[in-house]
Amino acid sequence: MRIGARAQRALFAATAALALSLAAAGPWDRADGDARQRMGAVQRLLGPIASAAASVEWARYMSALDQGDLTRAYGHAARALSLDSRATAGWLTLADHFIFIRASPLEEPAPQVRRQWIREGFAVLRSGEQHATTPGILARYAATLKSAFLADLPDERLRWPGGPRALLSEARADLQRAASHGAAGVEDTLSFIEEREAELAADGR
């Protein structure tokens, strides 16, 4: 990993640790019911303590990244998510790492490999939808990344199959899931997608 990415990694990990700590301090409410049903055995056993343990794993994850030990870092991330799969911030942290760090042109110049890392990031978000307390946030985030970030990159940067229209189509599917989960702001993202589609049509793309 390059030194230039360290500040961004620290921000992601710190956000996750803060969210996990807050989750440990607060009581579960009725909105958590569905997510609790999907907890693993260890998480059910440890209860709120699992969130505190997960925050330690995220700190170790950040430290391993700074040392360039990706294998160890991903092991800590996996343990953190298994300990507290309810925390949306954890899934966002790992997904952002794959999409913005591993898939960065500074880290990986080959478009094919970059696409693989981006897909890995979106797979993390989809997994999070099955476990997190607020799955709609993860689905809407995926839609936003595809429509407002990836679809705006020059085609030669990623050579995404189907180009920006394919990304916008995927974003629509993500947004439908976000709406089904009751996410806020879905209408705003949909309006943006429609505007981008209109722009592409006007450009004959």
GUZAZA-853436 format. One line per 2 residues: their letters; for each residue x, y, z of C-alpha. Coordinates in steps of 0.05 Angstrom, whole numbers, plus 5000, padded with zeros to 4 digits. Layout:
% residues N
A	X:Y:Z | ...;
***
This chain:
% residues 205
MR	5000:5000:5000 | 5024:5070:4986;
IG	5035:5123:5039 | 4987:5170:5004;
AR	4928:5125:5020 | 4943:5123:5095;
AQ	4901:5183:5115 | 4841:5156:5078;
RA	4848:5088:5109 | 4853:5120:5178;
LF	4789:5159:5166 | 4751:5097:5144;
AA	4775:5055:5203 | 4763:5111:5253;
TA	4692:5119:5228 | 4680:5045:5235;
AL	4709:5043:5306 | 4666:5101:5328;
AL	4603:5070:5301 | 4619:5003:5332;
SL	4633:5036:5400 | 4567:5074:5397;
AA	4530:5009:5381 | 4561:4976:5441;
AG	4539:5032:5487 | 4467:5036:5465;
PW	4408:4988:5475 | 4379:4947:5418;
DR	4312:4974:5394 | 4256:4943:5352;
AD	4289:4967:5288 | 4346:4918:5302;
GD	4300:4858:5305 | 4310:4832:5235;
AR	4386:4841:5239 | 4389:4805:5306;
QR	4356:4745:5273 | 4414:4741:5224;
MG	4469:4744:5276 | 4520:4689:5280;
AV	4528:4645:5342 | 4588:4684:5369;
QR	4553:4751:5362 | 4491:4725:5396;
LL	4533:4698:5453 | 4574:4761:5464;
GP	4517:4811:5453 | 4539:4884:5462;
IA	4610:4861:5481 | 4618:4838:5409;
SA	4616:4910:5384 | 4673:4930:5431;
AA	4713:4869:5409 | 4699:4887:5336;
SV	4726:4958:5347 | 4792:4927:5370;
EW	4795:4885:5307 | 4783:4947:5264;
AR	4841:4982:5299 | 4885:4922:5284;
YM	4860:4923:5212 | 4883:4995:5204;
SA	4950:4980:5236 | 4961:4920:5190;
LD	4945:4963:5129 | 4995:5015:5150;
QG	5047:4960:5155 | 5028:4935:5085;
DL	5005:4867:5111 | 4941:4858:5071;
TR	4931:4785:5090 | 4931:4802:5164;
AY	4889:4864:5153 | 4834:4826:5117;
GH	4835:4773:5171 | 4821:4828:5223;
AA	4766:4857:5180 | 4733:4789:5172;
RA	4735:4778:5248 | 4707:4848:5261;
LS	4649:4836:5214 | 4635:4768:5245;
LD	4635:4798:5314 | 4589:4856:5296;
SR	4555:4845:5229 | 4500:4894:5250;
AT	4546:4955:5244 | 4536:4987:5176;
AG	4601:5026:5183 | 4642:4962:5183;
WL	4615:4940:5115 | 4625:5010:5087;
TL	4697:5011:5113 | 4718:4947:5078;
AD	4679:4963:5014 | 4712:5032:5010;
HF	4780:5001:5018 | 4770:4956:4957;
IF	4736:5009:4913 | 4779:5070:4929;
IR	4845:5040:4951 | 4856:4972:4918;
AS	4821:4996:4854 | 4857:5062:4852;
PL	4896:5075:4788 | 4956:5091:4833;
EE	4953:5022:4863 | 4930:4983:4802;
PA	4938:5009:4730 | 4904:4950:4696;
PQ	4830:4965:4683 | 4811:4891:4688;
VR	4842:4883:4757 | 4812:4949:4779;
RQ	4743:4924:4759 | 4754:4861:4799;
WI	4770:4900:4862 | 4710:4946:4851;
RE	4666:4885:4843 | 4695:4858:4908;
GF	4675:4922:4942 | 4604:4918:4917;
AV	4601:4845:4939 | 4619:4868:5009;
LR	4562:4918:5007 | 4513:4864:4984;
SG	4536:4818:5040 | 4525:4875:5089;
EQ	4454:4882:5065 | 4441:4812:5093;
HA	4467:4829:5162 | 4469:4903:5177;
TT	4418:4940:5218 | 4409:4991:5162;
PG	4416:4953:5097 | 4383:5009:5057;
IL	4443:5054:5069 | 4489:5002:5038;
AR	4444:4992:4977 | 4437:5066:4966;
YA	4511:5076:4974 | 4524:5025:4920;
AT	4475:5061:4874 | 4508:5128:4888;
LK	4578:5102:4874 | 4558:5072:4808;
SA	4518:5131:4784 | 4555:5191:4812;
FL	4627:5165:4812 | 4641:5105:4767;
AD	4594:5125:4711 | 4629:5192:4706;
LP	4699:5163:4698 | 4728:5163:4627;
DE	4715:5097:4593 | 4789:5083:4585;
RL	4799:5085:4661 | 4757:5022:4674;
RW	4731:4997:4607 | 4668:4976:4645;
PG	4628:4925:4604 | 4568:4963:4576;
GP	4598:5030:4596 | 4562:5082:4638;
RA	4493:5058:4618 | 4507:4990:4648;
LL	4530:5023:4712 | 4467:5066:4715;
SE	4425:5003:4704 | 4459:4969:4762;
AR	4449:5032:4804 | 4374:5028:4791;
AD	4373:4957:4816 | 4412:4977:4878;
LQ	4364:5035:4890 | 4304:4989:4885;
RA	4333:4947:4941 | 4348:5010:4981;
AS	4275:5031:4974 | 4251:4963:4996;
HG	4293:4971:5059 | 4262:5039:5073;
AA	4325:5080:5059 | 4320:5156:5059;
GV	4340:5198:5000 | 4322:5146:4947;
ED	4284:5198:4906 | 4344:5244:4902;
TL	4389:5188:4877 | 4337:5166:4827;
SF	4332:5237:4800 | 4407:5239:4791;
IE	4406:5173:4754 | 4351:5197:4708;
ER	4390:5261:4693 | 4453:5221:4675;
EA	4413:5175:4630 | 4383:5236:4595;
EL	4453:5266:4585 | 4478:5201:4555;
AA	4419:5198:4508 | 4431:5270:4487;
DG	4503:5252:4471 | 4481:5191:4432;
R	4512:5143:4481;
***
